[in-house]
Amino acid sequence: MKLSQYAKAQGISYRTALRWWKAGQIKGYQAETGTIIVEEGKPEEASRARRVAIYARVSSREHQPNLERQVERLETYCAAKGYQITTVVTEIASGVNDARPKFLALLRDVTMTTIVVEQKDRATRFGFRYLETLLELQGRGFEVVNVAENNQEDLLADLTSILYSFMARLYGQRRAKRKTEKIVKELEAEDAPG
């Protein structure tokens, strides 16, 4: 079957299928016309070695010492599980921020089969299940070391994050409104007959 048909059947984009083919995860060949023909129905998951990435995050520079301790705890955990760590990614940014370049690069790297985090909120404050589901579709996944025993802890942390996020947006909108009003006044002053 053509690579485009394979991608559609697997529920992935053509670009992802092409990347997998180039990485040797999909068996096939390229015809003289340039069309890629897939010989197997699925990527070679079995031959794909487990590649483990550690992701550690703190929200501000004042917590940087905790970042180093977090990495040490994750390395100890991986050693106990017998994982060979491929890469360690650390970041200082809010879990509410969805534009963390290092984390996004880690998510884009389809060669990483397992991303180990200490707690769900180290990856993201919201939508962890969505990320987990998308990675599962690629044959990848998160491994959370410290799953909260008490759901109240998660609820309280999420509530705090929601309030923080909404307050930041609210103040940002107010500032944007004032800035827009100032620009309009300046433009009106320029257009006024003088």
C-alpha positions, -999 to 999 in steps of 0.1 A, spaced: 0 0 0 11 36 -5 25 55 24 -4 80 23 -29 51 26 -9 36 54 -9 69 73 -46 72 69 -52 37 81 -30 43 112 -47 76 120 -14 95 117 -4 124 94 15 117 62 45 136 76 47 114 107 45 83 85 73 97 63 94 104 93 89 68 106 98 54 71 129 75 70 138 63 105 134 27 94 104 21 116 82 12 86 93 -14 61 89 -5 25 106 8 -6 105 38 -29 94 31 -64 111 47 -94 82 72 -96 90 83 -60 60 67 -44 68 50 -11 52 15 -9 47 1 26 53 -37 29 40 -41 65 9 -27 82 25 -14 114 58 2 125 84 -22 138 76 -15 175 93 -47 186 126 -37 171 124 -2 184 145 0 215 131 17 246 144 53 246 138 70 280 137 107 286 136 123 320 116 156 321 120 178 352 104 212 357 101 239 383 81 270 380 107 297 389 144 302 394 141 303 432 131 266 430 162 256 409 178 235 437 146 214 437 151 209 400 184 192 405 170 170 433 141 162 411 165 150 384 184 129 409 152 112 421 141 104 386 176 90 377 174 68 408 139 56 398 150 48 362 181 29 375 158 9 398 135 0 369 165 -9 347 159 19 322 188 34 301 183 71 302 187 86 267 183 123 276 175 145 306 154 176 299 151 203 326 130 235 323 121 265 344 86 275 334 50 274 346 31 242 341 2 264 329 25 277 301 19 257 269 48 272 250 77 255 268 103 249 240 122 221 256 90 201 265 75 207 231 107 194 215 106 163 237 70 157 226 79 161 190 108 136 192 91 104 181 122 84 189 115 89 227 93 60 237 90 68 274 90 102 291 94 99 329 81 127 351 79 129 389 42 140 389 16 147 363 18 184 369 55 185 360 44 178 324 13 200 324 -12 214 348 -41 207 325 -49 181 299 -24 155 309 -48 127 298 -49 143 263 -11 143 260 -10 107 273 -36 95 248 -18 112 218 15 96 228 -2 62 231 -13 65 195 24 68 186 34 38 207 49 61 233 39 72 268 45 89 300 56 72 332 45 91 363 67 82 393 46 98 421 9 94 414 -10 115 440 -26 92 466 -51 118 476 -73 134 448 -78 164 470 -41 173 464 -47 173 427 -79 192 429 -64 219 451 -34 223 429 -56 224 398 -79 250 414 -50 272 423 -36 269 388 -70 278 373 -73 308 394 -38 319 386 -44 314 349 -76 333 348 -62 362 369 -32 364 345 -55 365 315 -79 390 331 -50 414 340 -35 408 305 -68 417 289 -72 449 310 -37 459 300 -44 452 263 -76 472 265 -58 502 280 -31 500 254 -56 498 226 -75 528 240 -43 548 242 -34 539 205 -69 549 194 -66 583 212 -32 589 197 -46 582 162 -76 604 168 -53 632 180 -32 629 148 -63 629 126 -79 659 144 -78 692 125 -50 712 140 
